[in-house]
Structures are given as structure tokens and as C-alpha cells.
Amino acid sequence: MNKDEVKLLFNPSGQRGTFPKGTVLLDAARSLGVDIDSVCGGR
């Protein structure tokens, strides 16, 4: 991991990944198969 990346850990699923800084949280979650409800519909 370099300084332009962040590690994310989603609980309780335990899914984790490394993403470029600035990645939208919902996009990161979806790429890992983590379902997060969002009132904005992902916009």
C-alpha cells in the first residue's frame, strides 16, 4: 500500500480491500459485494 491508498474494512462482513484515496465509499463497498443502504440511491 502506498500513501495514495487507503485500507477499508467493512463489519460485520469482514470484507476488506485497498482503494485509491478519494474512492466513493459506496463504490468501494459494492466492489467488495458489501450491501449498504443509501437514501440517496447511490448518487
PDB file of N, CA, C, O and CB in Angstrom:
ATOM      1  N   MET A   1       0.854  -1.183   0.000  1.00  0.00           N
ATOM      2  CA  MET A   1       0.000   0.000   0.000  1.00  0.00           C
ATOM      3  C   MET A   1       0.894   1.239   0.000  1.00  0.00           C
ATOM      4  O   MET A   1       1.893   1.305   0.717  1.00  0.00           O
ATOM      5  CB  MET A   1      -0.969   0.002   1.233  1.00  0.00           C
ATOM      6  N   ASN A   2       0.519   2.202  -0.808  1.00  0.00           N
ATOM      7  CA  ASN A   2       1.291   3.446  -0.823  1.00  0.00           C
ATOM      8  C   ASN A   2       0.476   4.573  -0.185  1.00  0.00           C
ATOM      9  O   ASN A   2      -0.664   4.369   0.234  1.00  0.00           O
ATOM     10  CB  ASN A   2       1.698   3.823  -2.276  1.00  0.00           C
ATOM     11  N   LYS A   3       1.068   5.744  -0.118  1.00  0.00           N
ATOM     12  CA  LYS A   3       0.411   6.870   0.570  1.00  0.00           C
ATOM     13  C   LYS A   3      -0.831   7.370  -0.147  1.00  0.00           C
ATOM     14  O   LYS A   3      -1.588   8.154   0.423  1.00  0.00           O
ATOM     15  CB  LYS A   3       1.381   8.011   0.725  1.00  0.00           C
ATOM     16  N   ASP A   4      -1.061   6.937  -1.384  1.00  0.00           N
ATOM     17  CA  ASP A   4      -2.242   7.364  -2.129  1.00  0.00           C
ATOM     18  C   ASP A   4      -3.363   6.340  -2.069  1.00  0.00           C
ATOM     19  O   ASP A   4      -4.321   6.411  -2.839  1.00  0.00           O
ATOM     20  CB  ASP A   4      -1.876   7.632  -3.568  1.00  0.00           C
ATOM     21  N   GLU A   5      -3.239   5.378  -1.143  1.00  0.00           N
ATOM     22  CA  GLU A   5      -4.249   4.344  -0.988  1.00  0.00           C
ATOM     23  C   GLU A   5      -4.718   4.284   0.465  1.00  0.00           C
ATOM     24  O   GLU A   5      -4.014   4.702   1.385  1.00  0.00           O
ATOM     25  CB  GLU A   5      -3.699   2.976  -1.438  1.00  0.00           C
ATOM     26  N   VAL A   6      -5.917   3.756   0.642  1.00  0.00           N
ATOM     27  CA  VAL A   6      -6.458   3.532   1.979  1.00  0.00           C
ATOM     28  C   VAL A   6      -6.967   2.104   2.071  1.00  0.00           C
ATOM     29  O   VAL A   6      -7.392   1.521   1.074  1.00  0.00           O
ATOM     30  CB  VAL A   6      -7.591   4.544   2.306  1.00  0.00           C
ATOM     31  N   LYS A   7      -6.920   1.546   3.275  1.00  0.00           N
ATOM     32  CA  LYS A   7      -7.473   0.221   3.521  1.00  0.00           C
ATOM     33  C   LYS A   7      -8.840   0.388   4.162  1.00  0.00           C
ATOM     34  O   LYS A   7      -9.014   1.198   5.072  1.00  0.00           O
ATOM     35  CB  LYS A   7      -6.529  -0.633   4.423  1.00  0.00           C
ATOM     36  N   LEU A   8      -9.800  -0.375   3.688  1.00  0.00           N
ATOM     37  CA  LEU A   8     -11.145  -0.333   4.252  1.00  0.00           C
ATOM     38  C   LEU A   8     -11.506  -1.719   4.766  1.00  0.00           C
ATOM     39  O   LEU A   8     -11.189  -2.729   4.138  1.00  0.00           O
ATOM     40  CB  LEU A   8     -12.182   0.156   3.199  1.00  0.00           C
ATOM     41  N   LEU A   9     -12.167  -1.754   5.902  1.00  0.00           N
ATOM     42  CA  LEU A   9     -12.671  -2.987   6.488  1.00  0.00           C
ATOM     43  C   LEU A   9     -14.138  -2.763   6.806  1.00  0.00           C
ATOM     44  O   LEU A   9     -14.490  -1.851   7.555  1.00  0.00           O
ATOM     45  CB  LEU A   9     -11.859  -3.401   7.769  1.00  0.00           C
ATOM     46  N   PHE A  10     -14.989  -3.599   6.235  1.00  0.00           N
ATOM     47  CA  PHE A  10     -16.431  -3.487   6.467  1.00  0.00           C
ATOM     48  C   PHE A  10     -16.848  -4.556   7.467  1.00  0.00           C
ATOM     49  O   PHE A  10     -16.581  -5.743   7.275  1.00  0.00           O
ATOM     50  CB  PHE A  10     -17.235  -3.629   5.134  1.00  0.00           C
ATOM     51  N   ASN A  11     -17.504  -4.120   8.534  1.00  0.00           N
ATOM     52  CA  ASN A  11     -18.011  -5.040   9.544  1.00  0.00           C
ATOM     53  C   ASN A  11     -19.521  -5.016   9.521  1.00  0.00           C
ATOM     54  O   ASN A  11     -20.080  -3.953   9.251  1.00  0.00           O
ATOM     55  CB  ASN A  11     -17.481  -4.681  10.947  1.00  0.00           C
ATOM     56  N   PRO A  12     -20.207  -6.070   9.775  1.00  0.00           N
ATOM     57  CA  PRO A  12     -19.707  -7.327  10.320  1.00  0.00           C
ATOM     58  C   PRO A  12     -19.261  -8.340   9.265  1.00  0.00           C
ATOM     59  O   PRO A  12     -18.879  -9.453   9.624  1.00  0.00           O
ATOM     60  CB  PRO A  12     -20.759  -7.943  11.168  1.00  0.00           C
ATOM     61  N   SER A  13     -19.298  -7.992   7.984  1.00  0.00           N
ATOM     62  CA  SER A  13     -18.972  -8.966   6.936  1.00  0.00           C
ATOM     63  C   SER A  13     -17.500  -9.383   6.938  1.00  0.00           C
ATOM     64  O   SER A  13     -17.158 -10.497   6.541  1.00  0.00           O
ATOM     65  CB  SER A  13     -19.327  -8.393   5.583  1.00  0.00           C
ATOM     66  N   GLY A  14     -16.630  -8.467   7.395  1.00  0.00           N
ATOM     67  CA  GLY A  14     -15.204  -8.777   7.380  1.00  0.00           C
ATOM     68  C   GLY A  14     -14.551  -8.542   6.026  1.00  0.00           C
ATOM     69  O   GLY A  14     -13.362  -8.806   5.854  1.00  0.00           O
ATOM     70  N   GLN A  15     -15.324  -8.046   5.064  1.00  0.00           N
ATOM     71  CA  GLN A  15     -14.762  -7.758   3.743  1.00  0.00           C
ATOM     72  C   GLN A  15     -13.784  -6.617   3.867  1.00  0.00           C
ATOM     73  O   GLN A  15     -14.040  -5.644   4.577  1.00  0.00           O
ATOM     74  CB  GLN A  15     -15.870  -7.418   2.717  1.00  0.00           C
ATOM     75  N   ARG A  16     -12.659  -6.731   3.174  1.00  0.00           N
ATOM     76  CA  ARG A  16     -11.647  -5.672   3.233  1.00  0.00           C
ATOM     77  C   ARG A  16     -11.014  -5.498   1.868  1.00  0.00           C
ATOM     78  O   ARG A  16     -11.022  -6.407   1.038  1.00  0.00           O
ATOM     79  CB  ARG A  16     -10.566  -5.993   4.292  1.00  0.00           C
ATOM     80  N   GLY A  17     -10.464  -4.309   1.651  1.00  0.00           N
ATOM     81  CA  GLY A  17      -9.797  -4.017   0.393  1.00  0.00           C
ATOM     82  C   GLY A  17      -8.971  -2.747   0.504  1.00  0.00           C
ATOM     83  O   GLY A  17      -9.097  -1.980   1.458  1.00  0.00           O
ATOM     84  N   THR A  18      -8.127  -2.548  -0.492  1.00  0.00           N
ATOM     85  CA  THR A  18      -7.295  -1.356  -0.598  1.00  0.00           C
ATOM     86  C   THR A  18      -7.774  -0.562  -1.808  1.00  0.00           C
ATOM     87  O   THR A  18      -7.955  -1.111  -2.895  1.00  0.00           O
ATOM     88  CB  THR A  18      -5.771  -1.725  -0.723  1.00  0.00           C
ATOM     89  N   PHE A  19      -7.976   0.734  -1.605  1.00  0.00           N
ATOM     90  CA  PHE A  19      -8.544   1.575  -2.646  1.00  0.00           C
ATOM     91  C   PHE A  19      -7.769   2.879  -2.767  1.00  0.00           C
ATOM     92  O   PHE A  19      -7.152   3.328  -1.801  1.00  0.00           O
ATOM     93  CB  PHE A  19     -10.018   1.858  -2.360  1.00  0.00           C
ATOM     94  N   PRO A  20      -7.797   3.491  -3.955  1.00  0.00           N
ATOM     95  CA  PRO A  20      -7.163   4.805  -4.108  1.00  0.00           C
ATOM     96  C   PRO A  20      -7.886   5.835  -3.239  1.00  0.00           C
ATOM     97  O   PRO A  20      -9.107   5.784  -3.089  1.00  0.00           O
ATOM     98  CB  PRO A  20      -7.169   5.251  -5.599  1.00  0.00           C
ATOM     99  N   LYS A  21      -7.125   6.766  -2.671  1.00  0.00           N
ATOM    100  CA  LYS A  21      -7.754   7.856  -1.915  1.00  0.00           C
ATOM    101  C   LYS A  21      -8.755   8.557  -2.817  1.00  0.00           C
ATOM    102  O   LYS A  21      -8.504   8.764  -4.004  1.00  0.00           O
ATOM    103  CB  LYS A  21      -6.690   8.868  -1.378  1.00  0.00           C
ATOM    104  N   GLY A  22      -9.889   8.917  -2.239  1.00  0.00           N
ATOM    105  CA  GLY A  22     -10.930   9.603  -2.997  1.00  0.00           C
ATOM    106  C   GLY A  22     -11.989   8.671  -3.545  1.00  0.00           C
ATOM    107  O   GLY A  22     -12.974   9.135  -4.117  1.00  0.00           O
ATOM    108  N   THR A  23     -11.813   7.359  -3.386  1.00  0.00           N
ATOM    109  CA  THR A  23     -12.820   6.414  -3.838  1.00  0.00           C
ATOM    110  C   THR A  23     -14.087   6.618  -3.023  1.00  0.00           C
ATOM    111  O   THR A  23     -14.031   6.742  -1.799  1.00  0.00           O
ATOM    112  CB  THR A  23     -12.312   4.954  -3.719  1.00  0.00           C
ATOM    113  N   VAL A  24     -15.215   6.651  -3.694  1.00  0.00           N
ATOM    114  CA  VAL A  24     -16.501   6.811  -3.017  1.00  0.00           C
ATOM    115  C   VAL A  24     -16.758   5.553  -2.181  1.00  0.00           C
ATOM    116  O   VAL A  24     -16.612   4.433  -2.669  1.00  0.00           O
ATOM    117  CB  VAL A  24     -17.667   7.057  -4.052  1.00  0.00           C
ATOM    118  N   LEU A  25     -17.140   5.752  -0.926  1.00  0.00           N
ATOM    119  CA  LEU A  25     -17.341   4.638  -0.016  1.00  0.00           C
ATOM    120  C   LEU A  25     -18.340   3.616  -0.565  1.00  0.00           C
ATOM    121  O   LEU A  25     -18.101   2.412  -0.473  1.00  0.00           O
ATOM    122  CB  LEU A  25     -17.814   5.151   1.326  1.00  0.00           C
ATOM    123  N   LEU A  26     -19.439   4.075  -1.127  1.00  0.00           N
ATOM    124  CA  LEU A  26     -20.424   3.149  -1.692  1.00  0.00           C
ATOM    125  C   LEU A  26     -19.833   2.341  -2.845  1.00  0.00           C
ATOM    126  O   LEU A  26     -20.143   1.157  -2.980  1.00  0.00           O
ATOM    127  CB  LEU A  26     -21.658   3.916  -2.172  1.00  0.00           C
ATOM    128  N   ASP A  27     -19.002   2.944  -3.667  1.00  0.00           N
ATOM    129  CA  ASP A  27     -18.360   2.227  -4.771  1.00  0.00           C
ATOM    130  C   ASP A  27     -17.418   1.152  -4.246  1.00  0.00           C
ATOM    131  O   ASP A  27     -17.377   0.039  -4.771  1.00  0.00           O
ATOM    132  CB  ASP A  27     -17.595   3.202  -5.673  1.00  0.00           C
ATOM    133  N   ALA A  28     -16.664   1.492  -3.211  1.00  0.00           N
ATOM    134  CA  ALA A  28     -15.751   0.517  -2.614  1.00  0.00           C
ATOM    135  C   ALA A  28     -16.536  -0.655  -2.039  1.00  0.00           C
ATOM    136  O   ALA A  28     -16.181  -1.813  -2.258  1.00  0.00           O
ATOM    137  CB  ALA A  28     -14.888   1.175  -1.516  1.00  0.00           C
ATOM    138  N   ALA A  29     -17.595  -0.356  -1.310  1.00  0.00           N
ATOM    139  CA  ALA A  29     -18.416  -1.413  -0.714  1.00  0.00           C
ATOM    140  C   ALA A  29     -19.001  -2.315  -1.785  1.00  0.00           C
ATOM    141  O   ALA A  29     -18.948  -3.539  -1.667  1.00  0.00           O
ATOM    142  CB  ALA A  29     -19.538  -0.811   0.133  1.00  0.00           C
ATOM    143  N   ARG A  30     -19.549  -1.730  -2.808  1.00  0.00           N
ATOM    144  CA  ARG A  30     -20.165  -2.531  -3.881  1.00  0.00           C
ATOM    145  C   ARG A  30     -19.141  -3.391  -4.598  1.00  0.00           C
ATOM    146  O   ARG A  30     -19.447  -4.520  -4.983  1.00  0.00           O
ATOM    147  CB  ARG A  30     -20.866  -1.622  -4.889  1.00  0.00           C
ATOM    148  N   SER A  31     -17.940  -2.883  -4.783  1.00  0.00           N
ATOM    149  CA  SER A  31     -16.916  -3.669  -5.478  1.00  0.00           C
ATOM    150  C   SER A  31     -16.513  -4.904  -4.673  1.00  0.00           C
ATOM    151  O   SER A  31     -16.019  -5.886  -5.228  1.00  0.00           O
ATOM    152  CB  SER A  31     -15.682  -2.804  -5.755  1.00  0.00           C
ATOM    153  N   LEU A  32     -16.732  -4.841  -3.357  1.00  0.00           N
ATOM    154  CA  LEU A  32     -16.436  -5.976  -2.486  1.00  0.00           C
ATOM    155  C   LEU A  32     -17.667  -6.839  -2.216  1.00  0.00           C
ATOM    156  O   LEU A  32     -17.579  -7.852  -1.522  1.00  0.00           O
ATOM    157  CB  LEU A  32     -15.862  -5.482  -1.173  1.00  0.00           C
ATOM    158  N   GLY A  33     -18.811  -6.438  -2.765  1.00  0.00           N
ATOM    159  CA  GLY A  33     -20.038  -7.194  -2.546  1.00  0.00           C
ATOM    160  C   GLY A  33     -20.722  -6.890  -1.226  1.00  0.00           C
ATOM    161  O   GLY A  33     -21.545  -7.675  -0.756  1.00  0.00           O
ATOM    162  N   VAL A  34     -20.383  -5.745  -0.619  1.00  0.00           N
ATOM    163  CA  VAL A  34     -20.991  -5.336   0.647  1.00  0.00           C
ATOM    164  C   VAL A  34     -22.214  -4.483   0.330  1.00  0.00           C
ATOM    165  O   VAL A  34     -22.119  -3.492  -0.394  1.00  0.00           O
ATOM    166  CB  VAL A  34     -19.971  -4.550   1.549  1.00  0.00           C
ATOM    167  N   ASP A  35     -23.364  -4.878   0.879  1.00  0.00           N
ATOM    168  CA  ASP A  35     -24.606  -4.149   0.619  1.00  0.00           C
ATOM    169  C   ASP A  35     -24.817  -3.091   1.690  1.00  0.00           C
ATOM    170  O   ASP A  35     -24.959  -3.411   2.870  1.00  0.00           O
ATOM    171  CB  ASP A  35     -25.812  -5.114   0.568  1.00  0.00           C
ATOM    172  N   ILE A  36     -24.836  -1.831   1.275  1.00  0.00           N
ATOM    173  CA  ILE A  36     -25.081  -0.713   2.186  1.00  0.00           C
ATOM    174  C   ILE A  36     -26.298   0.042   1.681  1.00  0.00           C
ATOM    175  O   ILE A  36     -26.348   0.433   0.515  1.00  0.00           O
ATOM    176  CB  ILE A  36     -23.832   0.232   2.293  1.00  0.00           C
ATOM    177  N   ASP A  37     -27.279   0.248   2.549  1.00  0.00           N
ATOM    178  CA  ASP A  37     -28.447   1.029   2.182  1.00  0.00           C
ATOM    179  C   ASP A  37     -28.062   2.496   2.104  1.00  0.00           C
ATOM    180  O   ASP A  37     -27.330   3.002   2.954  1.00  0.00           O
ATOM    181  CB  ASP A  37     -29.597   0.814   3.190  1.00  0.00           C
ATOM    182  N   SER A  38     -28.560   3.173   1.079  1.00  0.00           N
ATOM    183  CA  SER A  38     -28.269   4.604   0.955  1.00  0.00           C
ATOM    184  C   SER A  38     -29.536   5.331   0.546  1.00  0.00           C
ATOM    185  O   SER A  38     -30.167   4.971  -0.448  1.00  0.00           O
ATOM    186  CB  SER A  38     -27.131   4.863  -0.074  1.00  0.00           C
ATOM    187  N   VAL A  39     -29.909   6.344   1.300  1.00  0.00           N
ATOM    188  CA  VAL A  39     -31.129   7.101   1.000  1.00  0.00           C
ATOM    189  C   VAL A  39     -31.010   7.863  -0.309  1.00  0.00           C
ATOM    190  O   VAL A  39     -32.021   8.217  -0.916  1.00  0.00           O
ATOM    191  CB  VAL A  39     -31.442   8.071   2.131  1.00  0.00           C
ATOM    192  N   CYS A  40     -29.773   8.120  -0.752  1.00  0.00           N
ATOM    193  CA  CYS A  40     -29.558   8.871  -1.984  1.00  0.00           C
ATOM    194  C   CYS A  40     -29.624   7.960  -3.211  1.00  0.00           C
ATOM    195  O   CYS A  40     -29.579   8.439  -4.344  1.00  0.00           O
ATOM    196  CB  CYS A  40     -28.209   9.591  -1.935  1.00  0.00           C
ATOM    197  N   GLY A  41     -29.728   6.651  -2.986  1.00  0.00           N
ATOM    198  CA  GLY A  41     -29.767   5.727  -4.125  1.00  0.00           C
ATOM    199  C   GLY A  41     -28.397   5.576  -4.798  1.00  0.00           C
ATOM    200  O   GLY A  41     -28.309   5.117  -5.937  1.00  0.00           O
ATOM    201  N   GLY A  42     -27.344   5.959  -4.097  1.00  0.00           N
ATOM    202  CA  GLY A  42     -26.003   5.816  -4.654  1.00  0.00           C
ATOM    203  C   GLY A  42     -25.517   7.002  -5.443  1.00  0.00           C
ATOM    204  O   GLY A  42     -24.466   6.936  -6.081  1.00  0.00           O
ATOM    205  N   ARG A  43     -26.274   8.104  -5.410  1.00  0.00           N
ATOM    206  CA  ARG A  43     -25.858   9.289  -6.154  1.00  0.00           C
ATOM    207  C   ARG A  43     -25.114  10.253  -5.285  1.00  0.00           C
ATOM    208  O   ARG A  43     -24.690  11.309  -5.756  1.00  0.00           O
ATOM    209  CB  ARG A  43     -27.041   9.975  -6.767  1.00  0.00           C
TER     210      ARG A  43
END
